[in-house]
Amino acid sequence: MRNRTLADLDKVVALGGGHGLGRVMSSLSSLGSRLTGIVTTTDNGGSTGRIRRAEGGIAWGDMRNCLNQLITSPSVASAMFEYRFTGSGELAGHNLGNLMLKALDHLSVRPLEAINLIRGLLKVDAVLIPMSEHPVDLVATDTGGNQIYGEVQIDNLNVLPQELQLHPVVKATQEAIDAIVQADVILIGPGSFLTSLMPPLLLDDLTRALRRTPAQVVYIGNLGRELNQAAAHMTLAQKLAMIENKVGRKVVDAVIVSPHTSVQGINDRLIVQQPLSAADVPHHHDRELLRQALEITLQRLG
């Protein structure tokens, strides 16, 4: 079998949230509609959290972050979408993109329609799907058996929780399941491990699809130390074990990490260690270096 390249793939699916998923999506944006992002929707902080408390609905912050990074043609629409209110009034700190998504959600039958309307407005070809179209929060059980509600509180944990779950129990978006079923390659990460990468893996129907997928799965590691102390102390092997415990089988075929990342205990899958840091912000992935690392990974996987 000849070596595959990104250009050969019919469907690439990336899972995650916030800045990390947006960086992966923007590095692969030349794939256009062959690229699909499944976006975490459990954020309860900042502008997103305020909107959820006032209006309900799913969390839009991670989706907005991904859309921001996929904008390639600056326009009045994109300037509006990226605008953040300042000052000390009721709108201070709100991002207009979050408010636009929320308004379109009210005008649409389902959240995915709102996202597609914004994609059209911003001329974004890559597909973005919320992990679920139902409002849901991340809940952790700490070592004392106490339940910790919401991403913001979970990010403050110093010790890994005994368990992570979603409340209430919700279904994954059907289009997200379909994308996984059709995928040639599935990417997980980078991003905040407990609060960006794990939430989609807590959806039973989504992990069922991952358990059955014949697609090659690639884990992309973070470059900087996580702000969450519990996750910051996790080894790469521990992270893969937690992912695969939720999926129900060994699913990760390859890992892409920096030369500084310890790969101790990772001896049964492809390891690609490459310089990945952006020149301006070292803990962000350089888009071109990440793309090159993915090309190398595909070639080595065959």
ChimeraX attribute file (.defattr): number of C-alpha atoms within 10 A of each C-alpha:
attribute: neighborCount
match mode: 1-to-1
recipient: residues
	/A:1	4
	/A:2	6
	/A:3	12
	/A:4	16
	/A:5	14
	/A:6	20
	/A:7	10
	/A:8	9
	/A:9	14
	/A:10	14
	/A:11	20
	/A:12	24
	/A:13	25
	/A:14	27
	/A:15	30
	/A:16	31
	/A:17	34
	/A:18	23
	/A:19	21
	/A:20	25
	/A:21	29
	/A:22	26
	/A:23	23
	/A:24	27
	/A:25	28
	/A:26	21
	/A:27	20
	/A:28	21
	/A:29	20
	/A:30	14
	/A:31	19
	/A:32	13
	/A:33	15
	/A:34	18
	/A:35	22
	/A:36	26
	/A:37	27
	/A:38	27
	/A:39	29
	/A:40	28
	/A:41	30
	/A:42	30
	/A:43	25
	/A:44	24
	/A:45	16
	/A:46	13
	/A:47	21
	/A:48	23
	/A:49	21
	/A:50	15
	/A:51	21
	/A:52	18
	/A:53	10
	/A:54	9
	/A:55	11
	/A:56	12
	/A:57	18
	/A:58	26
	/A:59	29
	/A:60	28
	/A:61	28
	/A:62	25
	/A:63	26
	/A:64	26
	/A:65	20
	/A:66	24
	/A:67	26
	/A:68	20
	/A:69	18
	/A:70	23
	/A:71	18
	/A:72	13
	/A:73	11
	/A:74	10
	/A:75	13
	/A:76	9
	/A:77	15
	/A:78	19
	/A:79	14
	/A:80	13
	/A:81	22
	/A:82	16
	/A:83	15
	/A:84	16
	/A:85	13
	/A:86	12
	/A:87	8
	/A:88	8
	/A:89	8
	/A:90	9
	/A:91	13
	/A:92	12
	/A:93	16
	/A:94	18
	/A:95	21
	/A:96	19
	/A:97	25
	/A:98	24
	/A:99	17
	/A:100	17
	/A:101	22
	/A:102	24
	/A:103	12
	/A:104	19
	/A:105	19
	/A:106	14
	/A:107	12
	/A:108	14
	/A:109	10
	/A:110	13
	/A:111	24
	/A:112	18
	/A:113	15
	/A:114	19
	/A:115	24
	/A:116	17
	/A:117	16
	/A:118	21
	/A:119	18
	/A:120	10
	/A:121	13
	/A:122	22
	/A:123	18
	/A:124	21
	/A:125	19
	/A:126	20
	/A:127	19
	/A:128	25
	/A:129	25
	/A:130	26
	/A:131	29
	/A:132	25
	/A:133	19
	/A:134	19
	/A:135	16
	/A:136	21
	/A:137	21
	/A:138	25
	/A:139	23
	/A:140	24
	/A:141	17
	/A:142	18
	/A:143	12
	/A:144	8
	/A:145	11
	/A:146	11
	/A:147	15
	/A:148	18
	/A:149	17
	/A:150	21
	/A:151	21
	/A:152	17
	/A:153	14
	/A:154	24
	/A:155	18
	/A:156	13
	/A:157	16
	/A:158	14
	/A:159	15
	/A:160	20
	/A:161	21
	/A:162	12
	/A:163	12
	/A:164	20
	/A:165	17
	/A:166	19
	/A:167	14
	/A:168	12
	/A:169	14
	/A:170	17
	/A:171	14
	/A:172	23
	/A:173	20
	/A:174	15
	/A:175	17
	/A:176	24
	/A:177	19
	/A:178	12
	/A:179	22
	/A:180	26
	/A:181	18
	/A:182	16
	/A:183	23
	/A:184	19
	/A:185	20
	/A:186	22
	/A:187	22
	/A:188	24
	/A:189	23
	/A:190	28
	/A:191	24
	/A:192	22
	/A:193	23
	/A:194	21
	/A:195	26
	/A:196	25
	/A:197	23
	/A:198	25
	/A:199	26
	/A:200	25
	/A:201	25
	/A:202	20
	/A:203	21
	/A:204	16
	/A:205	18
	/A:206	23
	/A:207	22
	/A:208	15
	/A:209	17
	/A:210	22
	/A:211	16
	/A:212	14
	/A:213	18
	/A:214	15
	/A:215	20
	/A:216	17
	/A:217	21
	/A:218	24
	/A:219	24
	/A:220	22
	/A:221	20
	/A:222	23
	/A:223	21
	/A:224	15
	/A:225	12
	/A:226	17
	/A:227	11
	/A:228	19
	/A:229	15
	/A:230	18
	/A:231	22
	/A:232	16
	/A:233	14
	/A:234	13
	/A:235	15
	/A:236	19
	/A:237	14
	/A:238	14
	/A:239	17
	/A:240	16
	/A:241	15
	/A:242	14
	/A:243	22
	/A:244	18
	/A:245	13
	/A:246	16
	/A:247	21
	/A:248	14
	/A:249	14
	/A:250	12
	/A:251	21
	/A:252	21
	/A:253	16
	/A:254	23
	/A:255	24
	/A:256	24
	/A:257	24
	/A:258	20
	/A:259	13
	/A:260	10
	/A:261	15
	/A:262	12
	/A:263	16
	/A:264	9
	/A:265	10
	/A:266	15
	/A:267	9
	/A:268	9
	/A:269	12
	/A:270	16
	/A:271	18
	/A:272	18
	/A:273	16
	/A:274	16
	/A:275	16
	/A:276	24
	/A:277	19
	/A:278	16
	/A:279	10
	/A:280	8
	/A:281	10
	/A:282	12
	/A:283	15
	/A:284	18
	/A:285	25
	/A:286	20
	/A:287	18
	/A:288	14
	/A:289	16
	/A:290	23
	/A:291	18
	/A:292	16
	/A:293	20
	/A:294	22
	/A:295	17
	/A:296	19
	/A:297	22
	/A:298	18
	/A:299	14
	/A:300	14
	/A:301	14
	/A:302	11
